[in-house]
Amino acid sequence: MGKGSNSYPKSWYWDVQPAKFVATHFGTVRKFLSCPNPGCKATGGFIKDSNGTGKNQKACFRCGACKDRYSVSEFYLTILKGSEENLPAETGLDSILLPPSP
């Protein structure tokens, strides 16, 4: 963790659901995924990224070519062609933080 009282574990937003679930699937097929942007259509260029700061930070995916961003659920449903029923229930930062020491 970084300095300061409001620091969070590095890349914590990838350790909560559904981001963790989608990232696992992304890792197995990343080279084959095409950007849905009609002006782009780049293949294999998606990057794990984030939006926001601190506790409001969210995992997302970004096309490395056109820079379009997709939320985790949008990426799973639109680009990975997954089913909404398969997405795990959303968890937050509290699910991965250790309780404070007594």
N, C-alpha and C positions, 0 to 999 in steps of 0.2 A: 504494500500500500504506500501511497505517496505521503508527503508531509501534510500536516493540518488535520483539523478535527472533522472535516467534511470529505475526506478522501475515501474512495471506494476501490475495491479490487480492480486491477487492470482488466479491461474488456469484460467486466462482469455481465454486461448485457447479452453476451453470447452463452452464459451459463444458466440462463433462465429459459423457461419454456414460453412459447414454442420455438424460440431462436435456436436452442441447442438441438432440438429434433430436426429442424430444417437444415441447419448447418451440417449435420451428419449426412443427410441425403445429398446435399449440395457437393460435398467433398468427393462423392463417388462418381458424379456425372459432370462436374464443372467444365471439362474440356469440350463437352458436346452441346452445351446450352447456347441458344441463340437469343439475342436481344429482340424483343417484340417491337421495338421502335421501327416503323416502316422506313425511316431514313437511315437506319443503322444496320440492323441485322447481323452485327458482329457475332462470331462464334467463339466460345471459350474465354471470353473476356470479363466475366463477372467477378467482382471483388467484394469480400465481406467489409462492411463499413458501419458507421453509426451516425445518428442524428441527435442533437440535443446535448445537454451538459448535466453533470452530477447525477442525481437520482432520476432525472427525467430523460436520461440518455436511452436511446432505443437502438437495437440492432437493425440493420437494413443491408440491402445488397445494391451495388452500383455497377453499371456497365462501364468498363474501363475505356471504351471507345467514345460513346456519346454522353456519358456521365449521368444518364437517367438513373434515378433511385427508386427502389421498390421496397415496401415494408416486407417484413418476414412472411406474413400471411399472404400478401399479394404475390410475392415471389413463389411461394409454395404452390398456390392455386393456379397462377397464370403461366409461370415459366417451367416449374417442375411438374405441372399437371397433376398435382396431388388432390386428394379429396378432403373437404373441410372436416368430415367425421374423423379423419386420422390425425388432425392437429391436436396435440395435448392441450389441456387447460392451461391458461396463462398463469405463470408464476412471476413474482417480482423480486426485487433486490432483497427483501426480507428473508426470502427462502434460502439465500446463500450466505448471509452474514452470520458470523458467529455471535452468540450472546455476549454482552459486555462482561468483563472479569469482575468478580465480587470485590 
